[in-house]
Amino acid sequence: MAVVETERHGQTLVVRMNRPERLNALNTEMRLALAEAWTMFRHDKDLEVAILTGTGRGFCAGEDMKETLTTGVPGGRRDIPNPFNDGTLEKPVIAAVNGFAMGGGFMLVERTDLRVSVPEAIFEVSEAKRWLLGGYNHGHLANLPYPVAMEMALGFRFTAERFHQLGFLNRLVPQAELLPTALQMADHLLSLPPASRVNTVHMMRQMRPEPTAAQKRLADKLHDHGDKGDLMESRAAFAAKRKPHFKGWHDPQDRYKLPQIETKD
């Protein structure tokens, strides 16, 4: 079976991640297949809307930790451009979240324009567990209040019901209604004048909050501020289902020497 399956419903393309035995974790093969699917979707003149979903209990569990331990490349390889990931995809995408959306899987949901989910789905921004800096920008991008954004950044889990209440999800529906509801949303988009649909999606994307250039530079510094051996230790502990043994910093005094934001652009 292909790790990514596609099916056409008129002008709508369903993209389905298909590694159910691994909760659709993102290994190199799946990343490549997703990039190919999104590239095809972008250039196909007969397709206008996409729905992204998963097979089984998981939407996407994020990084394939076992592959990372084999390759030694945290976060996985990205061998070809992916228009969905890099922001060059001009067509709207609807997430149909069928289960766990963790780490990189959460980020896939975050990149979509409309979101429908089953109530049982669980969401987590996982950077704080795997890197030297938590997911500082996700709550900001979602325009959420500071304490909620902090909760996200520090790796707490969220239920679909809470995310629906916070406005991160558009619809909550039973599993049997998940894809039909997403297809109904796609049909609504297709009922709009083509230029209106394309222009409105583009304008709305431009209005999403973004960290400033100075904040991004500080984030780059913080990604290196600590013992980077902890990156692989977090993944090894996860794979072995044991408690991690983190070192924190090469020099314990570094915890008190945090880099500061530079306001000059």
N, C-alpha and C positions, 0 to 999 in steps of 0.2 A: 504494500500500500504506500502511496505517496505521503510524505510527511506534511504536505500542504495540498489540499484538494480545492478545486474551484468548480462552480456550477453557475450557469447563466439562467437568469429569470428575466427575459426581455432585455431591458437596458441596465439591469442590476446584476452585479457579480457578487456571489457569495464566496468569500475566501475562508476556508476552514482549516485551522491548525489540527494536525492529526498524528499526535504521539500520545494517545490516551494513557499508555502504560507509564509515562513520565509526566503526566499532567501537562502535556504539550510544552515541556521545557525547551528553551531556545538553544539548540546545538548548532554547529556550523551548517549542517545540511538544511535545517529548517530556516535559518537566517538567509541562506542562499535562495531557497525556494520561495520565501516570502518576498525577497527583493525582485525575483523574476516575475512573480504574480503581480506585484504592484507596478512594475515597469510595463507589463503587458496591459494592465488596466488603464494606466495613464495614456497609452498611445492608441488604444482601441477606440475607434470613432463610434462604435455601436454601443459602448458602455458608458454610463453617466454617473452611477451611484454604486458604492460597494458596501457590503456588510461583512464585518470581520467577526468570526466566532471560533469555537473550539469543539473538539470531540471529547466526550466522556465527562468526568467530574471536574475537570479543570478548563478554564479559558486559556490560561498560560501561567505556568509557575515561574517564569523568568529564566534567568541564566541556568544552563545545564551544568551544575556543580561538578558532576563526575567527569565531564569532558574537560572542564577547566583544570582539574587536578592532573589530568593526563597531559594537557598541552602546556600548562603553566601560564596561560594567558587569561587573567581575570577579565570577565565581561564578554569573552568570546571574540572570534574573528568576524570582520565584516569585509568580505572580499570584493563585493561589487556594490555600486550605489543603490540605495533604496529610496525611491521618491516619497514613500509614506513617511519614512524616518527623517529625511533631510528637508522636508517642507516644500518640495517642488511639485507635489501632487495637487493639481488644481480642482480635483473632483471630490465631492463629499463622501465621507466614510461613516458608517453607523456601526457601533459596537453592539454585538449581541452576546452578553456576558453569561456564559452557561455554568460558571463555577469559579474556582480560585483564580484570582488575578493578582499575582505577587511580583514585586520587583520589576523586572523588564516587562512582565505581563501587565502590570498596572500601567506602565508607561505606554503600552500599546493602546489601552483604553483612553488614557489621557490625551493621546494624539487624535482621537476620533472627534467628530463634530456633533454627533448625537449618540445617546447611550441607552440601551434597554438591557435589563438584567433580571435574572431569577432572584428571588428573595434569599436563597441559600448561599449566594456568592459571597466570598470573603476577599477583601482588598488589603494590600500592604505595600507601602513604599519601603524597600528593603536596604537602601544604601547604607544606613547607619549600622547595619549588621555585617556588611561586606566590605566597606571602604573606610577611609579615614575622615570622611565627611558625610553626614546624613543628607537626605533628600530635601535640602533647604528650599528649593525652588518650586516644588510641586504644589504646595498649598497656595503659594503666591500666584502660580499660573491659573489655579482654580478659583482665585479670588475669594479665598476662605479667611475667616477671622484668625488673628495671630495664634491663639491657643490651639485651634484646630490644625493650623499649618505646622505648629510646633509638634503636635501629636503625630502628624504624618511624617515629619522629618525624622523623628526619633524611632520610627519603625513600629508604632502601635498598629494593631489590626482594626479594620473597619468592616462592619456588616453592610450589606447592600441597602438595608432599610435605613441605616444612619446616613449613608451617602446620598440616598434619595431625599432624605429630609434636608440635607445640606445643599441640595441642588446640583450635586455632581452627576447624578443619574436622572434621565428623563422619565423612564418608565420602570416599574417593577411588575413582572408578569410570571405566571407559572411556566415551568419548563416547556410544556406542550405549546404554549403561546409565544415562546421567545422568537423563533424565526418568523412566524406569521406577522407578529407585531413589527419586527424590523422591516419586513417586506412592505407592510402598510406604510411605514414612515418613508421608505424609499419611493413608493408610489406617489405619496404626497409631493416629495421633492421633484419627481418627474412631471407632475402636473403643472409646475411653475414654468414661466417663460425661461428658456435655457439661459439667456444672458442674466436674468434676474437671479436664478439659482447660483450660477458661477460667481457673479459679482458680489452677491450677498455673503456667500461663504468666504470669499476672499476678504471682504471688508471686516467681517466678524473676526477672522483670524488675526488681522492686523491690530485689532483692538484688545487682544488678550494681553494681560500684564506680562512684563519681562523684567528680570533682574537687570540692573544697570551695568554698564561696562566695568565700573569700579567694583561692584559686587562680584561680577564674574571673575575678575582678576584675583580678588581675595579668595574666592572659592578654589581657584587653581592652586594658590599657595597652601590652602588648608588641606587639599588633597595629598600634599606631600609632607604635612606637618605631623609626623609620628613614625612609628616603626612599621614599615610597609610589609614586613613579614606577617603582620596580623591579617592582611588581606587573604593570604593563602590559608592561614590557620583557621579563619572563620569558615572557609569552604571545606577544609579537611574535617573540621568538627561536625559540620552539617552532614557530610557524607557518611561519617562514622557514627552519627547519632550520639555524640558525646558532648560534654561541656567544653567550650573553647578555653585555651590558655593564652590570653592576650598579654603582650608586653607593653603596649601603650606608646612609649617613647624610648629612643636610644639613650637619651639623657633625661632623667626624671624632671629636671628643671625646665625642660622645654614646654611642659604643660602650662607654665607661667609666662611663656614668651610667645604668645599668640600673635601672628601677623595681623596688622591693622589695615583697615580699608584706606585706600588712597583716593582722594576726591578729585584729583586732577585727571581729566580725560584728554 
